[in-house]
Amino acid sequence: MRPAGIMRDVYHRLIPYDIRIRLWESRRRLSFDPDKLPGRSAAPMERIAIRLIGKRALKSSSFAQAVLRHTAALDRRHPMLRTWIEYPLGTNQRGDEVVRTVRRYLDPTGARSLDIGCAYGGTPIAFARAGADAYGLELDPGLLALATFNLADHPGLRCTLMTGDILQPQVAQQLGQFEIITCDNVIEHVEKASMLIETIARMLVSSGICIMGIPNPFSYLQVMRDGHYALFGLTLLEREQAIIYFIAAGHTDPYGVGEYTFTLNDYTDMFHQAGLEVTLLNAQACSAREVEALRRRMTDLRAMFAAQIGEGKIPAVAQPDIERGLERYLSEFDARYAAYRAAPSPAAAAELGSRLLVDYQQDQWQALVRQRG
């Protein structure tokens, strides 16, 4: 291994995962670029966009301007405001990353690609730029309208964007089969996760691949602050309980999450039942230091729960359900941690420790899905 690789490996082993993320974000904030310094007259949402993409890009992009118009009516005090601006503006970067991942397994040139739940269009646009016959399907017409603005920023690019529900048989049948299917942060929103997986199995050619980004509701960071509404403990609740919590917390828009309480093993079973095999692309090697740091952060969740109640952030109607869910969650972790500590061999400890990190630290699982056999 080269010296740089050795240093990176040591850094990853010694520095806990969440601290590495904070360091990365700090370095990004400290980098000086005059184009990313908003003027005093910039509106709050415009300031967020400028810090992310710069004034020149904001001025020249019809998509970025459409995103700002789309978010203009949002509550400036909402804890998810920055995410609701940064996430759409990062769509093209995420699309390029997916294309790079797919290139490790097949050449997208000339292949039919489909992005299910394409939202702002970054992924189908990236595949079209890579030479694929690219399609994007989105259920929400408002999001698809933003994707159309994004496509307009790439004149001459052939990319088909459509609205429709992938779980409707006629929609999937009309689209046909694909060599490449992508589906990022969509499966938790559909009415039935197993139906989406079965649909993907029918639409994927025998030699094709599917790249799926699956949010992990049991990541301790998601328990602290879920990725959709920034509510403590929301991901530990069944959907009916979550909706009660969501409404009591003051949200008036429709609750946008479907089935969300599946473990990685649950998803793996669904893939196998649909005739698919799955490989976790972002599996973590065991680090004893990271496992111990994870245990401390899990233990802290009880104190965080009490603090959230004290600050009036968790409505009384949701507190009993969250408390039960949190105790069940922590008990399951404690049992698995005890098994890790009592492992009969270093190899067994490494396997158990790796799964602890995958199941309780990773915010998202990135899966490579193929037809079995």
N, C-alpha and C positions, 0 to 999 in steps of 0.2 A: 504494500500500500504506500502511496506517495505521502510525503510529510503533511500536505494540506488535508489529505484524507484521514490521516491519523489524528490530526488536531480536531477535525470535524467530529470524528468518532468519539474522542475524549470529551469534547464539548457536549455532545448529545447525552453521554453517559453521566456526566457530572452535574449538568444544569437541568433542573426539573422542567418538564414540558411547558407549564404555564408561564414560568419565568422566561423561557426562551421566546415565547410569543410576545411578552411585554418588551423584551429587549429589542426584538425585531421591529415592533411598532414604534419604540422610542427612536431607533435609528432612522426610521422613515420620517418621523416628525421633525427630527433635527436637521435633515438634509435641506440645504438652502437653495431655493429656486425662485428668483424674482417673479416668474410667471405664475407661481402658485401662492403669491401673497395677495389676498383680496384687499381692495380699497376700502376706505372707511364707509363709503356709501353703499357697499354691497349688502344685499338682504341676507338674513341668516342662512337660508338654504343655498343661496348663491355662494356664500363663503365656503360652505362644505364642499360644493362642487369644484370651486376654484382650487382649494387645497388638494383635491384629489387629481384633477386632470389639467388644471392650469387655465388661465384666461383665454389664451389663443384657441385651445381646443374647445372650450365652452362656446366661444363666439362663432366658431366655424361648424359646429355640430348641431344639426337640426334635432338629432336625437337627444343630446344633452339638454337643449333648451326645452324640448317636449317633456323631459323628466322633471325639470323644475316647474313647468306649468302644472304637471300632474300632481306634484307634491305641494303646491302653493297653499292649498286649503288645510294642510295638516297642522296639528297642534305643535307649535314650536317647542313646547315643554315636554313632549312625549319622549320617553327614554329610547324609543326605536327610531327616532327621526333620522339620525345619522345613517343608520343601517338602510332605511328606506330610500335614501339618496345614493349612498355609496354602492349598495348592491346592484341596482340597475346600471349605474355608470361603470361597473366592473364587468358587465356581461361579455364584452368582446375579449377581454383578457382571459376570463374563464373559458370561453369557447376555444381560444388558441391553446390553452392548457389541455383541454380534452382532445384536440386534434393531435397534439404531441403524444399523448398517452396512446391513442389509437394507432399511430404510426409504429409503435413498438410491436404491433401484432399484424397489421396489414396496411397496404398502401391505399389511402382514400381516393386516389385519382380514378375517376370513372365509376366509383362505387355509389350505390344508392344509400343515402344516409337519412335517418329520421331522428329528430330531437323531439321527444314527447314532453309536452309542457314547456315549450320553447321560451315563454315569457317575453323577454326583451330582445330575443333573436340572436344573441351573440354566438351560440353554438352552431345553428344552421348556416349563419353567415361565414363563420370560420371554416366550416367544411366546404362551402361553395368556393371560398378563396383557395382551398387546398385541392380543388378540381373535382370534388364529388358532385353527384346529382343530389342536391341537398333539399330537404323538406323540414319544415318546422310546424308542429301542431300545438295549438294553444286553446284552452277552453274559454279563457277570459277575453272577450273582445277588446276591453280596454288595454290589456297588456299587449295584445296583438297589434293594436294601433301604434303603441310605442315601438314595437318591433319593426313596423313598417317605416317609421321615421329612421330607425337604425339602418335599415336596408337602403334608404334613400341617401345615406351618407356614403354608400358604396356604389356609385353609378356604374351601370353596365354589368353588375354582378347578377348571375342567374341563381335565384334562390326562391323556393316556393314556400310561402307562409300561409297557413290555413287555420281557421277556427273549427273546433270540433272536440267531441268527447271520445277519447280513445277506447273507453269501455263500451261504447255503442258498436255492436258487431258490424253494422253497415259502414261505419267510418273506417275501421281497421281493414275490412274487406276491400274498400275502395282504394286505400293506400297501397295495398299489396305487401310484398316482402322486401327486406332490406339486408344489405351486407353489414351495415353499421346502424345500431340503434343506441341513442343516448337518452338518459333520463335522470336529471339531477334535481334533488330536493323536490320531488313530485310525489313519490309513493306515499308520503304521510298525508297528502291532501286528498287522495282518491277515496271513493266510497268503500272500496274493498281491495286491499293490497293484493290478495291472491289472484283476483281477476286481472289486475294489471300485469302481473307476472305471467299468467297463462296467455294473455294477449301477446306479450312480447315473444313468448315461446313460439306462437303460431306465425309471427311476422318475421322472425329471424331465420335467414337461410342457414343451411347446415354448416357452411364454412364461415358464417358471420360471427360478429362479436357485439355485445352490448356492454356499455359502460354505465354503471348506475352510481349515483351519489345518494346514500341513504342516511338521513340524520339519525343520530344515536340519542334517543330520549333519556338514556340512563347515564350519559356523561355527567360528571359532577358539575361541570360548568353549565350544562343545559338545565340541571335541577336548580342551580342558583339563579339562572336567568334564561328562560327559554328563548330560542332564536326567533320566535314569531311575535311574541307579545311582551317579553321581558318580565314574566311573572314567576316568582319563586314557587317551585314545586308543581307547576302546571303539568309537566310531563310525567308525573307520578300518578296522575288521575285517569280514570276511565273517561271516555268522551263526555258522557252525561254530566259527571262531576266537574269536568274541566269547563264546560259551558256555563254552569252555575257560577263558578269562580270567575270566569271571564266577564260575565255580565255584572256580577257584584263588584268587580274591580273598576267598573265605570265604562266599559267598552260598549259602544252602540252599533258598531259595524258587525256584519255577520261573522260568526266564528268560522275560520277558514281551514281548520285541521280536521282530517278524518280519523283513520285508524293510526295510532301513534305509540302504542305501548308494546311493540314487538321487540324482542331481543335479536341479536345477530343469529342465534340458533333458530329462532322462529322464521326469519327470512330465509335462511339456508334450507330449511325444510320445505318452504314454499317453492323455492327454485327446484329442488329435487323432485317434488311432486309434479312439477310442470315439465319434467324431462330435461332440466338444465343443470349444468354444473357451474359452481361459482368459486372464484378465487379472490380473496381479499388482497387488494393491491397496496393498501397502506397498513398492513400488519406491523406491529411494533415488537422488536426484540426485547426480551426481558432486561430490565435494569433494576437492580435491587434498590438503588437510590431513588429512582422514580416511583417504584412501588411504595416505598416508605413515605415519600412526599405525598403520593396519592392518598394513602391511609390518613395522614394528618388532615388533608383537605376534606376528606369524607367525614372525619370526626367533627370538623368545624361546622358542618351543615346544621347540626342541632342548634348551635349558638346563633347561626345566621337566621334560622327559622324564628327563634325567640326574638331576635332583634327586629325582624320584619314585622312581627306582631306588635312589638312595642312602638314601632314607628307608624303603625296604622296602615301598613301596605298590604296586609292580607285580611280580607273581609272575614268577619266572624263566622259567616255561613260556610266558608271553605276551610276553616282551620282544622276541624276534626278529621276531615278526609285527607288533608295534606299531612297531618301528624301521623295518621295510620300508614299512609303511603310511604312517608319518610322512614318510619321505624322498620317497616317491612324491607325497604330498599337497603337500609344500613345493616340490618340483620343478615340479609343475603350476602352483602359484601363482607361482613365480618366472618361469616362461615367460610367463604372462599379464601379470604386472607389467611385464616387459620390453617386451611388445607395447604396453602402455599408455604407457610412457615413450617409445616410438618411434613413436607414432601420427602419421600425416601431417598431421593438422589438429586444431584444438581440438574440433571436433564429434566426431571419431573418438575422441579421448582421453576426452571426456566420456562417450561410450557405453561404452568399455571400462572406465573407472573406475567407472561406475555398476554394471556387472555384477560387478566385483571386490567391491564393498561388499555387493551382494545375495547373492553366492555364498559369501563368506567371513566376513561380519560379522553378517548377520541370523540370529538364532537360529531364526526361523520365517517361512515364506512364507505370506501370507494371499492366497488365490486366489478370484476371482470366476469361476464356471464357468457356462456357458450352452450350450444346444443350438446347434450351428453352423448358420448361415444363418437 
